[in-house]
């Protein structure tokens, strides 16, 4: 991979991670504290559980990202899906911010030439590109869950995070861009 493309990839991965963080936070901001802990049924996860899991994943994957396995021995993944009744929105926010800080610090420290380095996750080798793609996809998946749950919980009080229904025409480009092949 050329240095230029690798640099663009790292910038794009960072941009996507910021976007997932912002989208999830915009959804959660619409909720009352107790709504973070609601579940749709006994087999569902609440937003609080999803946040706790994401934070645990981020802590594990992005601590010593280049030098240790992404699945840290001290991580108890199963525990991330259990909520202590004393957990508050403030706790969730602290864990969330700490997790994202680790993600961003790790990505910002990377150099284009690192992209083909090998890192391990659960003992399996991954190129850095594969490991980052894995995490972008994982966080996108959980961000979608957070948005879905928040939208469901808020129902008719939900404020859209994208183009409102029936307003797509308002967002179309007035002047289409013309494709010009390079000679």
C-alpha positions in Angstrom: 0.0 0.0 0.0 1.5 3.4 -0.9 2.1 5.8 1.8 -0.4 8.2 0.3 -3.2 5.7 0.3 -2.3 4.4 3.8 -2.4 8.0 5.1 -5.8 8.5 3.5 -7.0 5.2 5.0 -5.9 6.2 8.5 -7.6 9.6 8.1 -10.8 7.9 6.9 -10.8 5.4 9.7 -10.4 8.2 12.2 -13.2 10.2 10.5 -15.6 7.2 10.6 -14.8 6.5 14.3 -15.6 10.2 15.1 -18.8 9.9 13.1 -19.9 6.7 15.0 -19.1 8.4 18.4 -21.0 11.6 17.4 -24.1 9.7 16.1 -24.4 7.5 19.2 -24.0 10.5 21.5 -26.6 12.5 19.5 -29.0 9.6 20.0 -28.2 9.2 23.7 -28.5 12.9 24.3 -32.2 12.6 23.5 -32.8 10.1 26.3 -33.6 10.6 30.0 -31.2 8.9 32.3 -33.5 6.0 33.1 -34.2 5.4 29.4 -30.5 4.4 28.9 -31.3 1.3 31.0 -34.5 0.1 29.2 -34.6 -3.1 27.3 -37.2 -4.2 24.7 -37.3 -7.7 26.1 -35.4 -10.0 28.5 -33.0 -11.1 25.8 -32.2 -7.5 24.6 -29.4 -5.2 25.7 -30.1 -1.7 26.9 -28.1 1.2 25.6 -26.2 1.2 28.9 -25.1 -2.4 28.3 -24.0 -1.6 24.8 -22.0 1.4 26.0 -20.4 -0.7 28.8 -19.5 -3.4 26.2 -18.1 -0.9 23.7 -16.0 0.8 26.3 -14.6 -2.5 27.5 -13.9 -3.5 23.9 -12.1 -0.1 23.2 -10.1 -0.4 26.4 -9.0 -3.9 25.5 -8.3 -3.4 21.8 -6.7 0.0 21.9 -4.5 -0.2 25.0 -1.0 -0.9 23.8 -2.5 -1.4 20.4 0.7 -2.3 18.5 2.4 -4.3 21.2 -0.1 -6.5 23.0 -3.0 -8.8 22.1 -6.2 -6.8 21.6 -8.0 -9.2 24.0 -6.4 -8.3 27.3 -6.3 -11.0 30.0 -8.0 -8.7 32.5 -11.0 -8.1 30.3 -14.1 -9.9 31.4 -16.3 -9.6 28.3 -19.2 -11.5 29.8 -19.3 -9.0 32.6 -19.8 -6.2 30.1 -23.3 -7.5 29.5 -24.3 -7.3 33.1 -25.3 -4.0 34.8 -24.7 -3.2 38.4 -27.8 -1.3 39.7 -25.5 1.5 41.0 -24.3 2.4 37.5 -25.3 6.0 36.4 -25.2 8.0 33.2 -22.1 9.7 34.6 -20.4 6.3 34.9 -21.4 5.4 31.4 -20.1 8.7 30.1 -16.8 8.3 31.9 -16.2 4.8 30.4 -17.4 5.9 27.0 -15.1 8.9 26.9 -12.1 6.9 28.2 -12.7 4.2 25.5 -12.9 6.7 22.7 -9.9 8.6 24.0 -7.9 5.3 23.7 -9.2 4.7 20.1 -8.3 8.2 18.9 -4.9 8.3 20.6 -4.0 4.9 19.1 -5.1 5.9 15.6 -3.6 9.3 15.7 -0.2 7.8 16.7 -0.1 5.5 13.7 2.0 6.3 10.7 1.2 5.2 7.1 4.0 2.7 7.2 2.3 1.0 10.2 -0.7 -0.1 8.1 0.8 -3.5 7.1 2.2 -4.3 10.6 0.7 -7.3 12.3 -1.3 -7.1 15.5 -3.1 -9.8 17.3 -6.7 -10.1 18.5 -7.5 -13.2 20.6 -4.2 -14.7 19.4 -5.1 -14.3 15.7 -2.8 -12.2 13.5 -4.3 -9.2 11.7 -2.7 -6.5 9.6 -3.3 -3.2 11.2 -5.7 -2.4 8.4 -7.7 -5.5 9.2 -7.8 -4.8 12.9 -9.0 -1.2 12.3 -11.6 -2.3 9.8 -12.8 -4.9 12.3 -13.3 -2.2 15.0 -14.9 0.3 12.6 -17.5 -2.4 11.7 -18.0 -3.4 15.3 -18.6 0.1 16.5 -20.9 0.9 13.5 -22.9 -2.2 14.4 -23.4 -1.0 18.0 -23.9 2.6 17.0 -26.8 1.4 14.9 -28.2 -0.5 17.9 -28.0 2.6 20.1 -29.7 4.8 17.5 -32.4 2.2 16.9 -33.1 1.8 20.6 -33.1 5.5 21.3 -35.4 6.1 18.4 -37.8 3.4 19.6 -37.7 4.7 23.1 -38.4 8.4 22.1 -40.9 7.4 19.5 -42.8 10.5 18.3 -40.4 12.7 20.4 -37.4 11.5 18.4 -35.4 14.2 16.6 -33.9 12.7 13.4 -30.1 12.5 13.1 -30.2 12.5 9.4 -32.5 13.6 6.6 -36.1 13.8 7.9 -38.8 11.7 6.3 -40.3 13.3 3.3 -37.4 15.8 3.0 -35.0 14.0 0.7 -35.7 16.4 -2.2 -34.5 19.2 0.0 -31.0 17.6 0.1 -30.5 16.9 -3.5 -27.7 18.7 -5.3 -28.9 21.6 -7.3 -26.2 21.3 -9.9 -25.0 17.8 -10.6 -21.3 17.3 -10.7 -20.0 16.3 -14.2 -17.6 13.5 -14.5 -14.5 14.5 -16.4 -12.1 11.6 -17.3 -8.5 12.3 -16.7 -6.3 12.2 -19.8 
